[in-house]
Amino acid sequence: MSDLRVIAIDGPAGSGKSTVARGVADCLELSYLDTGAMYRAVACAALRRGVDLADAGAVVEVARTIDLELTRDTCSVDGVDATAEIRGPEVTGAVSVVAANPGVRTEMVARQRAWATERGGGVMEGRDIGSVVFPDATLKVYLTASAAVRAKRRAGEVGGQDVVAVGADIERRDAADSGREMSPLVEAPGAVVVDTSDLEINEVVDLVVGMLP
């Protein structure tokens, strides 16, 4: 897999991963994959099917059987559009439990590697791309930002929700993602850490593109 041209962009919620990854993909004319959306899609499918999220085996079965189609701007789950649904409060509240399931992560990592192999690489963003999915990525970047900035950004993204409430949810997600046993959110060895708190998106994109060998 090391011959693939993979740009891995990891980091916590609100750090700018999605926007930066899309910008980098555009600059380099590479495909783009939001791996976090894959876990949200599994959570969405489990909720639609009435699966108990505490039943690890049943959730893994959802991950294995889900018909998932992701494009740059849309998400289809089992043949039904879920673009808005996977960003809604119900899925957001469930995704950490689903993402902490080792069997789900094994299935999603396999799909992510297959996606990159089919395309000869791409820009992939998530929480474990540089640490687990592609530890030999061409470039590994870990984006971060202050808690206040991340909360403000995420509140704006989800339709002007209360910044304090969004901040509390981000703290919960950070703790869950960093504390899970399998593939926790970490700065991957060899990753370049970029604090985006005081940077414009185009500045971060230019910075990342400029790091490429």
N, C-alpha and C positions, 0 to 999 in steps of 0.2 A: 504493500500500500504506500510505501514511502516515495514511489515515483509519481504519485498523484500530486497535483498542485492544489493543495488545500490551505485555505486561510481560515484559521480557527479563531473565533471571537467569542470569548466567554465573559461572564460577569453577572452581577446581581440585577434584580429588576430595577428599571429606571436609570441604568448606567449608560443607555444609548446604544445598546447592542444592535437592535433591529435596524434603526435608522442608519447607523454607521455601516453595518454589514451590507445593507442594500446599496449604499453609496459606493462602497468599495467594489461590490460586484459590478455595478454600472461602469465604474472607471476601468476595470480590468476585463469587462465583457465576459464575466463568468456567471455560472448559475448560482442561485442563492437558496439556502435552506434555513428556515427557522425551526430548529429541533424542539424548542419549547412548545411550539404549536402541536407537535406530534403527541406529546404527553397530555396536552389539553384535549386533543382529539380522542385519546383513549378514555380520559375521564368523561368526556361528553358521551361517548358510546356506552360506557358503563352505566351512566345515569339514565340514558335513554332506554337501556335494556332492563333497568330495574335491578342491577347487580349491587349487592352489598359490598361497599368498598373495603370493608374489614375482611372480606373473604378473599385472601390473597390469590388463591388458585383460580377463582372465578374471574378476577380482574386480569390475571395473566392470560386466560383464555380469550378475553375480550381483545387484548393486545395482539394475540396471535391471529385472530379471525377478522379483525377490523379491516374494512375496505376503506383505505385512507388515501385521498388524493389531495396533495398540497401543491399549490402554485404560488407565485410571488404574492398574490393578493387574495386568494380564495382557499377555502378548506371544505372538502366534502367528506362526510363520515357515513359510511354504509350507503352511499349513493344519494345522500340528502345534504344540501348545503348547510354548513355549520360555521360559516365565516364569523358571524356575529356571536353565535352561541358559545363558541369556545373562549370568548373574551368576557362572557357574562359572569355575574357574581356566583352563580351556582357552580360552574366549572372552576372558577378561580378558587373557590373554597375547597374544592375536592382534589385539585391537581397535585398538591404536595404529597398527599397520601398515595396517589397513583404513582407519582414519580419516584417515591421511596421504595416501591415494590421491586425487588431484584429481578424477578422474572420479566416484568414489564421493561425494565431497563435493558436487559439482555436482548429482548426482541427489538426494541427501538434502535439500539446500537447497531444491530445487524442490518436493519433497514437503512440506517444512516450511512453505513459503510457501503452498502450496495448502491445507494443513490450517488455517492461520490465516484464510485468505480465506474458506473454507467456513463458518467459525464467527464471522466478524466480529472475530477477535482471540483472545486467550487468554493464559495464563501459560506461557511457554516457557523451559525451562532447558537449559543446555548449556555450550559453551565459545566459541561464536562468534555467539550470537544477536544481541547488541547491536552487534557489530563487522561482521558480514557478512549474516546472514539478515534482520534488521530494524534497520538503522542508524537508522531514523526511528521507533523504538519509542516508545510513550507514556512509558515509564519504562525506564531501563537501570540495572541494579544488578549490581555485581561483588562477590561474596562471597568472603572469604578467611578464613584462620585459621592459627595457628601450625602448623608441621610436626608437632609432637608431638600436638597436639589432633586434627589431621586423621587421623593414623595411629591414634590410639585410637578415634576414631569409626568409621573404616572397619573396623577389626578387630572391633568389636562388631557391625557390620552384617553381616559375613560369617561369623558364627558363632564368635566368640571366637578367631580366629586370632592367631598370634604378632604382637605389635605391631611388633617390630623388622622382621620379614619384610614385613609390610604397609606399614610406613614406607618400606622400600627399594623396594617396587613402586610406591608413590605417587611417589617421587622419579623413578623411571624414566618413569612416565606424564607427570609434570610436564615433564620434559625433552623427551619426544617431542611432547607437545601444544604446548609453547611454541616448539619448534625447527622444526616442520614449515613448509614453504614456503607452503602454501595454508591460509588461515584459522587461523593460530596462536592459541593461547590468549593473549589480551591484554586489558587494561582498555580497553573501547571508549571513544572520545571521548564525553564527556558522561555517562559512567556514574558512579553514586554508589558509592564503595567502602565496604563494610561489613565490619569484622573481627568475626567471630562467635565468636572464641576464648572470650570470657568472658560470652557472652550466651545466654540460654535461647531456645529456638525461638520461643516465643510473643512474646518481646521483639523478635526479628528480624522476624517477620511483621508485628507492629504498626508497626515502624519503616518497613518497605517500603510498607505500605498508606498510612501517613501521608505518604509522599512524593508520592503521586499528586496531580496537579493537579485 
